[in-house]
Amino acid sequence: MMLKKMIMALTVVVAAALVSCSNNHGTEPAPFDVDAMPIPADLTVTPGTEQATISWNYPMESMGALEEFRVYYYFAPFDAVELAGTTTDLTYVDTKLVGNVEYCYRVSAVDTFGMEGWRSGEECAVINTR
Amino acid sequence: MRKIVVTVLIALLLMSSAASTAERTEDVIKSVVFPGWGQFSTGRYTRGAVMMGTALVSIGAISGLTLQYNRHMDSYEEAARGYAQATYIGDAVEYYSQMTDSWNEADDTYRYRNIAIGVLAGMYVWSILDITLGPEASVSPVAMELRPDGFMIVKTFSF
């Protein structure tokens, strides 16, 4: 009688183990494989009369894979960005700005596959009036 | 896995036929239909209740965990689509993080569901083996006892 109970208990455990070990609901996600372009460095904003000149540095060895730079307005209170324009140079002139207003900018690089890299830190300047 | 289940079922059928009583076969069939039912028929109510209760809880857990698993997988697929279509590295990182989180949650849910399935399968096996190998019902749960002044309904509990 004892042996029968042991057989039963063992069977229950084996059955539970057999089912619970078959844990294969699909293949795991592939490792993260997106190569980002380097972040534009040394961003400077030079205020002009109702305009601003934004310039930055970028490694020469990464310029071959570059499609364009994207220059963004950055709104700190909302941590939001809005595209100001694009360029393939290391300088961008933003015109038709309002004087006595502080404008903040961030810049990113886009590769030839259309993948945009991390945006730079913001740089701000108060625009001159006429 | 299927081979194991088929082998166990054939073995049980052979064992039940070896028992060679129609009542036992009926009890085995009841246990095959739902764990614990056969035990109820043989008057072993406590054991039957434990088996049935555990089986019902397992079925509930399997249903709930299956729904949860499907939800996690839907979330994973949505994040995977976002990741594949991302054009900004920040979005790609965010979607990938959502993907791996959803995947891990789905993985855990799947494992718990398998354990619940294992417990249910175990209850079936225990119930059927218990009926097949255990003693036959020797006492009818409800019986009529004749007395000089009439008769009396006797209810017997057996554990």
Interface residues (C-beta under 8 A of the other chain):
Chain A: K4 I7 M8 A9 T11 V12 V13 A15 A16 A17 L18 V19 S20 C21 S22 N23 H25 E28 P29 F32 V34 A36 S108 G114 M115 E116 G117 W118 R119
Chain B: M1 I4 Y69 Y76 A80 A86 T87 Y88 I89 G90 A92 V93 Y96 M99 T100 W103 A106 D107 Y110 R111 N114 I115 I117 G118 V119 A121 G122 M123 V125 W126 L129 D130 L133 G134
